[in-house]
Amino acid sequence: MAPLHMTPYGALAIYDSGAPEGAENYTTLVVMHGLVFTIASFAPLLQYVRKYNVRLILVNRRGYPGTMPFNEEDMAQLKVAYDGPSPESANAVRAHLQARVKEIYELLASLILKEDIKENSIILSAWSLGTMFINSFLAYGPNVAVGNVNVVAYIKRVTVYDAPFICMGYPPYAGGYSPIRDPELSAEEGIKRFPFWVSGYYKHGSTVSELEVRNALPTPKATFVAMSANESIPVVYSPPGAVDGSDFMLAWGAIKNDTFVEVKDAALKPEKRGDQWAKIPWRHIWGDHSIWEVVYGQWQLEKDIAATRKSGSFARPIEAIRLPGCNHFAQWDCPEELLRAFLDVDANGRVEVL
């Protein structure tokens, strides 16, 4: 597979498939990646853009190849975030997320202006750790100065794909496991083992005690194992996941200060229930052979929203689509199925309204 040639776009970097030839009305799908895996892992979706009349814009987040590097002030802020919990640390996490939201907003505004994108045609999406940026976009986006473009009018839906429970602020499962939280491994060794663990296929039961947290199925092979060396090189970028890396410090700062909970609640249960932002639908696409953190997170989401609605409190439109047999790398191993879930193709009967 040919490497993606990323184009700097503001503070971020993008690959744009372009508008479908001859199409006046089409969906623009904007996707952001997760931890230590770049947006290059979504390249297999590109082969289907013409078939499904979609413009695919793949985005590398700050700290990843092609983007504007974080400066000393940014990294100092992240160090304060990581050193929590404290009011100062919590504020540093919020400030960092608000700055990233502004960059995403400006990216969308610029695309809308330059590319003549129609209203209600953008699906803003993110994978895995990227969940925190989607939730932050909904939480902080209403406070971004509108400027020349009212971006919210152009968003059809936001979608998170394989959201881990941590990124949704849900309580941990005592029997869970991750190599990056394994006390017997150094931080460096945990990050080294992470791609193999996170890309495995896991057979889970129907209860928390039946989650498979560690032992992947022998077949299919873990996606990272099945990749060739040439394929894996542009897909993995580990510096943001290192102990002094931007994603590592931000994520741990958010965990220590309960920011994941704060942002998730603000995103899914907005106070201003009548405004345009509160009406944006939120969708979770999840693979039922993914890592336990995703499956457990989906179950916690179902409980959370059911309890919210039962209490009479407001929650925005929330739905889920399960991908049977898919792991955490559906974008690589079953890209067409994932793209169809993003786009609502044959969604009737598959969408679970929460």
KAUR-V621459 format. One line per field, one symbol per residue. burial: I if it has 9 or more other ideal C-beta (glycine too) atoms within 8 Angstrom, else O. Layout:
BEGIN
burial->???
END
This chain:
BEGIN
burial->OOOIOIIIOIOIIIIOIOOIOOOOOIIIIIIIIIIIIIIIIIIIIOOIIOOIOIIIIIIIIIIIOOIOOIOOOIIOIIIIIIOIOOOOIIOIIIIIIIOIIIIIIIIIIIIIOOOOIOOOIIIIIIIIIIIIIIIIIIIIIOOIOOOOIOIIOIIIIIIIIIIIIIIIIIOOIOOIIIIIOIOOIOIOIIIOIIIIIIIIIIOIOOOOOOIIOOOIIOOOOIIIOOIOOOIIOOIIIIOIIIOOIIIIIIIIIIIIIIIIOIIIIIIIIIOOOOIOIIOIIIIIIIIIIIIIIIIIIIIIIIOIIIOIIOOOOOIIOIIIIIIOOIIIIIIIIIIOIIIIIIIOOOIOOIIOOI
END
